[in-house]
Amino acid sequence: MDRLEISLLGATQGLTEFLPVSSSGHLVVAAALLEAAGERPLPDVLEVTIVLHLGTLLAVLVFYAREVGRLLGADRRVIPLLVVGTLPAVLVGVPLERWAPALLENPLLVGLCLPVTGLLLIWASTIRPGTTRYQDLGYRQVLLIGLFQALAILPGISRSGSTIAAGLAVGMDRESSGTFAFLLAIPAIAGAGVLKAIDLIQAGGPATRPSLLLTGGGVAFLVGLVALWWLMAWLRQGRLPWFACWCIPLGIAVTLWQLCG
């Protein structure tokens, strides 16, 4: 792996982790396209995956530094809400990762799920924003948001898109729905990184040069900050359906390719 390759991976991770287009779905499609073209697949190096996740996690922590700081003080009651909201993804994601990993790498499933993401975004745009702040959510509301996040374990379903849509559905305003969605991403991204770190330890430790890892993580961090700013700006302006214009045609194209190709 060279510096250009890991930079491209970092940019892809930073962009698609936060924009509502499904990062996992795009990586699965990219790998399938390379395989169909007879090229080598995308590198699946544990330490690279971990560092890219750390880069995007750092982007969330920096972008929402004030909100994260408030979790230790005025917003302490939000911490158990985040725990409850994370539980459905843990209960669904860990068994799938361990016992059905092939399902999460199926391009046909991605093709079928991407239009679902598009429809979720269109549905979210029809919901009149409420006035509830994320600090005032109840446990039932958070559990519903958590169930939507668990749905995003499937490749092609956007985690950010589904959780923002669910937040609007339970009565939050646009700003709060986006903020809570990305606060909820902190344990999700960190948990995925921990699972990969365990796999890395079991595999004998990292083999990629530290300078390359630093490059990939740095690119993921910087692109992630831009993607967060972009999404929140469009969310405030009610432009989420614009992302559906990418997800739905891409999903149809991938499905047709897998069924007829």
N, C-alpha and C positions, 0 to 999 in steps of 0.2 A: 504494500500500500504506500502511495506517495502523498506529498503534501496537497496536491490538487484534488486527489480522490477523497481524502479525508475532509477537505474543505467543502467539497460538494455535498458530502454526507452531512456535515454539520449544518450547512445552509438549508438542506432539505428538512432536517430534523427541526431546526429553529422555526422554519416557516410553517410547516404542516402540523407541528405539535399544537399550535395555538389557533391558526386559522381553521374555520369549521369545514375542513375538507377531508379529514381523516389521514393522519400521518401513516398509520399502519397499513391502510388500504393502498396508499400511493407506493409504499415500499414493496408491497406484495406484487402490484401491477408492474413496477419497474423490474423486479426480479424475473417475472414471467416473460416480459418483453425481451430481456437479455438472453434468457434461456431459449426462447423461440428463434432469436437471431443467431444462435450458436455462439454467443459470447459467454465469457465467464460470469457467474452470478455476482451479485453485490456481496462484498466481503461481510461475513458474519463473525466478527471478532468481538468477544465478550467485553474486553476492556474498552473498545471503541464505543460499543453500545452504552456502557456505563458512563463514560466521559461525556457523550452527547446528551444523555439524560441529565447529568449534573449541570451541563451548560444551560439547558432549558429550565432546570429547577432554579438555578441562580438568577436567570432572567425574571422569573416570577417573583422571587424574593426581593430583587432590586426594584422592579416595577411597582410592587405592592409593599414596599418597605414600611410605609406608615401604617398600613392596615395590619401587617404582621406584627409590628411593634405594639399595636393596640390590643392584640390578642393576649398579651402578657399583662395588660392592665384593664382599661375600661371595657374591653370586649371579651373578657375571660369566658363568658357563657357561650361564646361561639365555638370554643375548642371542643366541648362534647358534641356540639352539632356537627362539626367536621368529622368526628369519629363515627357518628351514626350514619352520616352521608357516605362515608367510605366503605362501610361494612358490606353493602350489596356487591360492590366491585370486587372486594376480597373473596367473598363467598363464591362468586361466579368465575373470577379470573384465575385464581390459584389452581383450582382443579382443571380448568381448560389448558393452562400453560403446562401442567404436569402430565396430563393424560390424553389430551387431544390437541397437541400442537399443530398437527397437519391441518386441522380445521381453520386455524388462525392464519394459515399461509395459502388458502385456497382462493385463486383469482376469480373464480366464478362467484363465490360468496361475496367478494368485494364488489363485483359488478352488480349483484343484486342489492347490496346494502347502500351503495353510494346514492342511488335515487331516493332511498329512505331518508338519508341525511338531507338531501335537497328538499324533500317534502316537509321535513321537520323545520327547516329554516323558513320555508314559505308559511307554514302554520304559525311559527313564532312571530312572523311579521303581522299576522292578523290579530294577535292578542293585544288588547289595549293595556299598556303598562299600568301596573298598580302603584301603590304608594308605600308598600311594605319594604323596610330596609332589611338587609340580610341579618343584622343584629337582632331583629325582632322575630325571626322565623321560629316556628314551633317544630317539634320533633316529627310530626306526621308530614309536614311540608318538606322537611329535609330528607326524610326517608324516600319520598317520591322523587326528589332530585337525585338521590343516590341510586334509585332503580334505573333512572335514565342513564346515569353514568355507567352502571353495570351493562346496559345494552350496548354501550360503546366499546365493550371488550371485543365485539365482532369487528373484523377489519372492514372498513368502508363506512362505519357509523362514527361520526365525529364526536369525540368526548366534549369538546367545548360547545359545539352546536347543540347537542342534546341536553346538556346541563343548563345552558342559557335558556333554551326553550322551556325546560321544566321550571326554571326560576320565574320566568314571565307567567307561566301557567298558574303558579301558586300565588301570584299577586305582587311580585316584586317590580320595582322600577327597573329600567334598562341598565342603569349604572350599577345597581346592587346585584342584579342577576349576573352581570359579567364579573364583578368583583368576587362574588361568592363562588362562581364556577371556577375561577382560577385559584382561590384559596383552597377549594376542594381538590385542585390539581396537585397541590403540594404533597399531601400524603400519597396520592396516586402515583406521581412520578418518583417520589422517594422510595415507595414500596417496590416499584418495578426495578429501580436501581439496586435495592438490597437483594432482591431475588437473583438478579444477574451477577451481583458480587459474590453470592454464595456459590453460584455455578463456576465463577472464575477461580475461586479458591479451590474448589474441588478439581478443577482442570489443571491446577499447578501454577497459577499466577500469570501476570501479563507478559506478552511477548513483543508488543508494539512499542516503538521508541517513544520515550516521554515527550519529546519535542513535537511529534506528530499528534499525540493525544492532546497536548496543550493547544495546538492549532485547531483541531476539530472541536474541542470544547469551547474555545474562544469564539469561533465562528457561530456555533449553535447559540451561544449566549447573546451575541450582538444581533444576529438575525431574529432571534426570539424576542428581543426587546422591540424591534421594529414591527414584528408581526403582532405583538400585544397592542402596541399603539394603534396600528392599522385597524385591528378588529374592534377595539373599544371605540374608536372614532366612528366606524361604520355602524356599530351597534347603537350609539347615541342618535345617529341620523336615520335609523330604521332601514339600513341597507343590507341586512342579512340575506334577503332573497338573491342578491347579486351573486353570492357564493353558490347558490343553487344552480345558477346558469352554467357552472362548471361541473358540479357533482352529478346532475341528472344526465346530461349528454355523455359524460365520461362513463358513468355506470352502464348506460345502454350499450355503448360501444364495446366495453369490456365483456358484457354478457353475451352479445352477439358473437364476438370473437371466440369466446370459450365454447359456445354452443355450436357454432358453425365453422369455426376455423380448423 
